[in-house]
Amino acid sequence: MKPAYRSLPEHVYQHLLEEIVRGVRPAGSKLTEESICAEMGVSRTPAREALLRLHRDGVVERLPRRGCFIKGFEPAELAELFECRGWIECLALEQAFDHLPDKELAKLEKTLSGSLTEEGSLKADDELHLLIAKSCPNAELTRITRQLLTRSYPVRFWRTYTQAPLKRVSGERLKIVQAMRQGDKPTALRLLREHIEQGRELLLQMAEKQASEARDHAPA
């Protein structure tokens, strides 16, 4: 099978998004068309389109007369983001349930049953949530779900590579997939909502701890 073709703006977007997710470009870092062109050897048009998409996805914020900056997260914003994910993604799963491909679910179940590294855990998380999104027959709901997933990529990466208990989290995902394969919609919906809520609680604890540490080290 040939690899999927990527346009130049898509390539620039994916490259920048990956660097943001992995912390290579931390929150608060400035992004300019000029710097992207110089670093990646592209013209201003794909750089501009990638920046616009990152802004549309909520990963980058535009400040008047200052430019584009990688967006950070406040505890209240995290709470709202994951509250939205809980409602929207469960709605997407409800509509997608009868369209979920069992072959992909079986593959994901096998992956989640094994021992996963941080990278493998994050990949499995992406596959699960994107499978729900792409299986939803409502195109607008799919778009919104994907946008929320993209917006939460940096914090999901942060959670996975810092304090997330990988075995427990993989177990949560495995139970969701098993409920899907068994055709148990109520259980799958309940487990998905609980999974997102537990991620929200962990991230809030981590964000509040960082905020407390920052206050403790602030100059008097």
C-alpha positions as CSV (number, residue, x, y, z in Angstrom):
1,M,0.0,0.0,0.0
2,K,1.3,3.4,-0.9
3,P,1.8,5.9,1.9
4,A,-0.9,8.6,2.1
5,Y,0.0,11.7,0.1
6,R,0.5,14.9,2.1
7,S,0.3,18.4,0.6
8,L,3.1,20.8,1.6
9,P,0.8,22.8,4.0
10,E,-0.3,19.5,5.6
11,H,3.4,18.4,6.0
12,V,4.3,21.7,7.6
13,Y,1.2,21.5,9.9
14,Q,2.0,17.9,11.0
15,H,5.6,18.7,11.6
16,L,4.8,21.7,13.8
17,L,2.1,19.9,15.6
18,E,4.4,17.0,16.4
19,E,7.1,19.4,17.8
20,I,4.4,21.1,19.9
21,V,3.1,17.8,21.2
22,R,6.5,16.5,22.1
23,G,7.5,19.7,23.9
24,V,10.2,20.7,21.4
25,R,8.2,24.0,21.0
26,P,6.9,24.7,24.6
27,A,3.9,26.8,25.5
28,G,4.5,30.5,25.1
29,S,7.0,30.0,22.2
30,K,6.4,32.4,19.3
31,L,5.8,31.0,15.8
32,T,6.2,33.2,12.7
33,E,5.9,32.6,9.0
34,E,9.5,33.7,8.6
35,S,10.9,31.3,11.1
36,I,8.9,28.4,9.7
37,C,10.1,29.2,6.2
38,A,13.7,29.4,7.3
39,E,13.6,26.2,9.4
40,M,11.7,24.0,6.9
41,G,12.8,25.6,3.6
42,V,9.3,26.3,2.4
43,S,7.6,29.4,1.0
44,R,5.3,31.7,3.0
45,T,2.0,30.2,1.7
46,P,2.3,26.7,3.3
47,A,3.7,28.3,6.4
48,R,0.8,30.7,6.6
49,E,-1.8,27.9,6.0
50,A,-0.2,25.7,8.7
51,L,-0.3,28.6,11.2
52,L,-3.9,29.3,10.3
53,R,-4.9,25.7,10.9
54,L,-3.0,25.5,14.2
55,H,-4.9,28.6,15.3
56,R,-8.2,27.1,14.1
57,D,-7.5,23.9,16.1
58,G,-6.8,25.9,19.2
59,V,-3.1,24.9,19.5
60,V,-1.8,28.4,18.7
61,E,-3.2,31.8,19.8
62,R,-2.9,35.1,17.9
63,L,-2.2,38.1,20.1
64,P,-2.9,41.6,18.6
65,R,0.3,43.3,17.4
66,R,2.4,40.5,18.8
67,G,1.9,37.5,16.6
68,C,1.3,33.8,17.1
69,F,2.2,31.9,20.3
70,I,1.9,28.3,21.3
71,K,-1.1,28.1,23.6
72,G,-0.7,27.0,27.2
73,F,-3.3,25.6,29.6
74,E,-4.9,27.0,32.7
75,P,-6.6,24.6,35.1
76,A,-10.0,26.1,34.4
77,E,-9.4,25.7,30.6
78,L,-8.3,22.1,31.0
79,A,-11.5,21.4,32.9
80,E,-13.7,22.9,30.2
81,L,-11.8,21.2,27.4
82,F,-12.2,17.7,28.9
83,E,-15.8,18.4,29.8
84,C,-16.4,19.2,26.2
85,R,-14.6,16.0,25.1
86,G,-16.7,13.9,27.5
87,W,-19.9,15.2,25.9
88,I,-18.9,15.4,22.3
89,E,-16.9,12.2,22.1
90,C,-19.6,10.1,23.7
91,L,-22.1,11.6,21.3
92,A,-19.8,10.6,18.4
93,L,-19.4,7.1,19.8
94,E,-23.2,6.8,20.1
95,Q,-23.6,7.6,16.4
96,A,-20.5,5.6,15.3
97,F,-21.3,2.5,17.3
98,D,-22.9,0.5,14.5
99,H,-20.2,1.6,12.1
100,L,-17.1,0.6,14.1
101,P,-14.8,-1.7,12.0
102,D,-14.3,-4.9,14.0
103,K,-11.0,-5.6,12.2
104,E,-9.5,-2.4,13.6
105,L,-11.0,-3.0,17.0
106,A,-9.5,-6.5,17.2
107,K,-6.1,-5.1,16.3
108,L,-6.4,-2.4,18.9
109,E,-7.6,-4.9,21.5
110,K,-4.5,-7.0,20.8
111,T,-2.2,-4.0,21.2
112,L,-3.8,-2.9,24.4
113,S,-3.6,-6.4,25.9
114,G,0.2,-6.3,25.6
115,S,2.9,-4.3,27.5
116,L,3.1,-0.8,26.2
117,T,5.8,1.9,26.4
118,E,4.8,5.6,26.8
119,E,5.0,6.0,23.0
120,G,2.9,2.9,22.4
121,S,0.3,4.0,25.0
122,L,0.0,7.4,23.3
123,K,-0.3,5.8,19.9
124,A,-3.0,3.4,21.1
125,D,-4.9,6.4,22.7
126,D,-4.8,8.2,19.3
127,E,-6.0,5.2,17.4
128,L,-8.9,4.6,19.8
129,H,-10.2,8.1,19.8
130,L,-9.6,8.7,16.1
131,L,-11.4,5.5,15.3
132,I,-14.5,6.8,17.1
133,A,-14.3,10.1,15.3
134,K,-13.8,8.7,11.8
135,S,-16.6,6.0,12.2
136,C,-19.2,8.7,13.1
137,P,-21.5,9.2,10.1
138,N,-22.1,12.9,11.1
139,A,-19.3,14.8,9.3
140,E,-19.7,17.9,11.4
141,L,-19.5,15.9,14.6
142,T,-16.5,14.1,13.3
143,R,-14.8,17.5,12.5
144,I,-15.5,18.8,16.0
145,T,-14.3,15.6,17.7
146,R,-11.1,15.7,15.8
147,Q,-10.6,19.3,16.6
148,L,-11.0,18.6,20.4
149,L,-8.6,15.7,20.1
150,T,-6.0,17.9,18.4
151,R,-6.5,20.6,21.0
152,S,-5.8,18.1,23.8
153,Y,-2.8,16.5,22.1
154,P,-0.2,18.5,24.0
155,V,-1.7,17.8,27.4
156,R,-2.3,14.1,26.6
157,F,1.4,13.8,25.6
158,W,2.3,15.6,28.9
159,R,0.2,13.2,30.9
160,T,1.6,10.1,29.2
161,Y,5.2,11.0,29.6
162,T,5.1,12.3,33.1
163,Q,2.7,10.8,35.7
164,A,0.1,8.6,33.9
165,P,-0.1,5.0,35.3
166,L,0.3,3.3,31.9
167,K,-1.0,-0.1,33.0
168,R,-4.2,1.3,34.5
169,V,-4.8,3.7,31.6
170,S,-4.3,0.9,29.0
171,G,-6.7,-1.3,31.0
172,E,-9.3,1.5,30.8
173,R,-8.9,1.6,27.0
174,L,-9.0,-2.1,26.7
175,K,-12.3,-2.4,28.5
176,I,-13.8,0.3,26.2
177,V,-12.7,-1.6,23.1
178,Q,-14.0,-4.9,24.5
179,A,-17.4,-3.4,25.2
180,M,-17.4,-2.1,21.6
181,R,-16.6,-5.5,20.2
182,Q,-19.3,-7.1,22.3
183,G,-21.9,-4.7,21.1
184,D,-22.5,-3.3,24.6
185,K,-23.2,0.4,23.8
186,P,-24.3,1.5,27.3
187,T,-21.1,0.1,28.9
188,A,-18.8,1.5,26.1
189,L,-20.3,4.9,26.6
190,R,-20.0,4.8,30.4
191,L,-16.4,3.6,30.2
192,L,-15.4,6.2,27.7
193,R,-16.9,9.0,29.8
194,E,-15.1,7.7,32.9
195,H,-11.9,7.4,31.0
196,I,-12.0,11.0,29.8
197,E,-13.1,12.2,33.3
198,Q,-10.2,10.3,35.0
199,G,-7.8,11.9,32.5
200,R,-9.3,15.3,33.4
201,E,-8.8,14.8,37.1
202,L,-5.2,13.7,36.7
203,L,-4.3,16.7,34.5
204,L,-6.0,19.1,36.8
205,Q,-4.0,17.8,39.8
206,M,-0.8,18.1,37.7
207,A,-1.7,21.6,36.5
208,E,-2.5,22.8,40.0
209,K,0.7,21.3,41.4
210,Q,2.7,23.2,38.8
211,A,0.9,26.4,39.5
212,S,1.5,26.0,43.2
213,E,5.2,25.3,42.6
214,A,5.4,28.4,40.4
215,R,3.9,30.5,43.2
216,D,6.3,29.1,45.7
217,H,9.3,30.0,43.6
218,A,8.0,33.4,42.5
219,P,10.0,36.4,43.8
220,A,8.6,38.1,46.9
